[in-house]
Amino acid sequence: MTLSISLTVNGERRDIVLDDPRVTLLDLLRERLDLTGTKKGCDRGQCGACTILVDGRRINACLALALSHDGATITTIEGVAQGDRLHPVQAAFIAHDALQCGFCTPGQIMSAIGLITEGQAGDDPERVREAMSGNLCRCGAYAGITEAVLEAQAQLAAPKTERAA
Amino acid sequence: MKRFDYVRPNTLTEAISAAAEPGAAYLAGGTNLLDLMKGGIAHPTRLVDVSRLPGLDRIERQADGSWRIGALVRNADLAQDPDFVKAFPAIVEALLSGASGQLRNAATVGGNLLQRTRCSYFYDPASACNKRTVGSGCDAREGDNRLHAILGWSDSCIATHPSDFCVPLTGFDAIVEIAGKNGSREVTVEALHPLPGTTPERDSVLAPGELITALRLPATASTFAGHARYLKVRDRTSYAFALVSAAAGLVIENGTVKEARLALGGIAAKPWRARSAEAMLAGARPERAAFEPAARAALTEAKPSGDNAFKIELAERVIVRALMLAAAGTPDRVPALPASPFSSHAGAALHA
């Protein structure tokens, strides 16, 4: 049985030979591709620290078998900034102090990017909180996270205004 | 996690053939199965990846007004299909009240129907659990069991079924299409999950190697769309399984309930259809005076399986409130906190 897969990770094609079918996308990213920005918190789909985008949709990388995602396009926290220019969600997290220890932050940011793409929350903070409930923050930075998501979403909706500022 | 063979068949026939050997399991979204495998609760020797089987990812409204939803449709995609939302608002509210945005993006319709109990003793290989290991006993009986069943439980097992999605599906007579090596068959969602009795290891009526291929909703199910709600009481505001939930649907004509549907979640090993309550509501005025006796009727057979007597009264109250919400009419948009008791009243926000 061949266990080779190819993925596009942060815009770069990666051909990978797996020695074990049990490898999750999370472990593949962290241990084989040296992309350790995606965090392993609970490893059981409960905390959201491992959130990545697969074909543009946010999922928990810990509950995704790498083999099952052969051919997928993956975006991790390492792939969202453009050079030195932070993604608007990253910048908003800094502006709003939306973190303390920072461990959950990559997952929070990837989840926020996913939810903004989904376009279901609008400018209602209650909907943002609900849509972000799969990302736990044990430092309790939730208030800042909600503000950051709302601001980044507004900026992404009006990119010209943001650049002029 | 134990090592397994991985196969990804290209057709349904190949998939069923590949899953014929003992120890095989189907993999779709993987959000429940991989979790169970990591915990040492499930240990398939072969994973048959059905996530790319053709033709199982469609949401179709048929000419006769019924709906057919492929087993591989992701929970999030079903909840965001605008026509489905209009026809089945309570089902969508239930879907959106379950899991998280990330999990709903991965989890499939078929997998949701077959997710396993969240009983903490089932999840702990060091505990006795008749569902996980036949004949080993049930540590939940004398354990921490405030979340456990109050209807349909047995001395062997007091676990509950965790799905929100299945609750309105049961209420609205949804049907499951099943493929297997002996051909296709179908069962109602109500009949999909057996009560534990003396065989709690049996979670569904599926035979080994059978695969859910689609879900169907009859045309009559959408007649409740104007008065259909799901209400879910849980220990956290969001991202938690139900303590007690209820799906309620009403058809109201000239100020009278023409037809009622009621199903409960979090209280039994299966989504629980409350037919006696439905019968009492037919012909009644849609108001509290009719809802309260119907709620009591739904719980007549209930008895605590441990420290959970509170769930009986809680279930009665959840039923009354779900029926009140349904009677008031389905909101134009799913509330910010789907199915939450904290978003039941217009203008009231849980968080300031």
HADDOCK unambig.tbl for C-alpha pairs under 7 A between the chains (distance, minus, plus):
assign (segid A and resid 21 and name CA) (segid B and resid 6 and name CA) 6.65 0.50 0.50
assign (segid A and resid 22 and name CA) (segid B and resid 3 and name CA) 6.70 0.50 0.50
assign (segid A and resid 44 and name CA) (segid B and resid 35 and name CA) 5.61 0.50 0.50
assign (segid A and resid 57 and name CA) (segid B and resid 105 and name CA) 6.85 0.50 0.50
assign (segid A and resid 58 and name CA) (segid B and resid 102 and name CA) 5.28 0.50 0.50
assign (segid A and resid 58 and name CA) (segid B and resid 105 and name CA) 6.90 0.50 0.50
assign (segid A and resid 59 and name CA) (segid B and resid 102 and name CA) 4.18 0.50 0.50
assign (segid A and resid 59 and name CA) (segid B and resid 103 and name CA) 6.22 0.50 0.50
assign (segid A and resid 59 and name CA) (segid B and resid 105 and name CA) 6.33 0.50 0.50
assign (segid A and resid 59 and name CA) (segid B and resid 106 and name CA) 6.40 0.50 0.50
assign (segid A and resid 60 and name CA) (segid B and resid 102 and name CA) 5.92 0.50 0.50
assign (segid A and resid 60 and name CA) (segid B and resid 103 and name CA) 6.83 0.50 0.50
assign (segid A and resid 63 and name CA) (segid B and resid 30 and name CA) 6.31 0.50 0.50
assign (segid A and resid 63 and name CA) (segid B and resid 31 and name CA) 5.52 0.50 0.50
assign (segid A and resid 63 and name CA) (segid B and resid 34 and name CA) 5.89 0.50 0.50
assign (segid A and resid 63 and name CA) (segid B and resid 35 and name CA) 6.77 0.50 0.50
assign (segid A and resid 64 and name CA) (segid B and resid 30 and name CA) 6.58 0.50 0.50
assign (segid A and resid 68 and name CA) (segid B and resid 49 and name CA) 6.98 0.50 0.50
assign (segid A and resid 126 and name CA) (segid B and resid 336 and name CA) 5.96 0.50 0.50
assign (segid A and resid 127 and name CA) (segid B and resid 336 and name CA) 4.83 0.50 0.50
assign (segid A and resid 127 and name CA) (segid B and resid 337 and name CA) 6.90 0.50 0.50
assign (segid A and resid 130 and name CA) (segid B and resid 238 and name CA) 6.49 0.50 0.50
assign (segid A and resid 130 and name CA) (segid B and resid 337 and name CA) 6.33 0.50 0.50
assign (segid A and resid 131 and name CA) (segid B and resid 101 and name CA) 6.03 0.50 0.50
assign (segid A and resid 133 and name CA) (segid B and resid 100 and name CA) 6.33 0.50 0.50
assign (segid A and resid 133 and name CA) (segid B and resid 238 and name CA) 6.28 0.50 0.50
assign (segid A and resid 133 and name CA) (segid B and resid 239 and name CA) 6.06 0.50 0.50
assign (segid A and resid 134 and name CA) (segid B and resid 100 and name CA) 4.71 0.50 0.50
assign (segid A and resid 134 and name CA) (segid B and resid 101 and name CA) 6.51 0.50 0.50
assign (segid A and resid 134 and name CA) (segid B and resid 102 and name CA) 6.88 0.50 0.50
assign (segid A and resid 134 and name CA) (segid B and resid 239 and name CA) 6.51 0.50 0.50
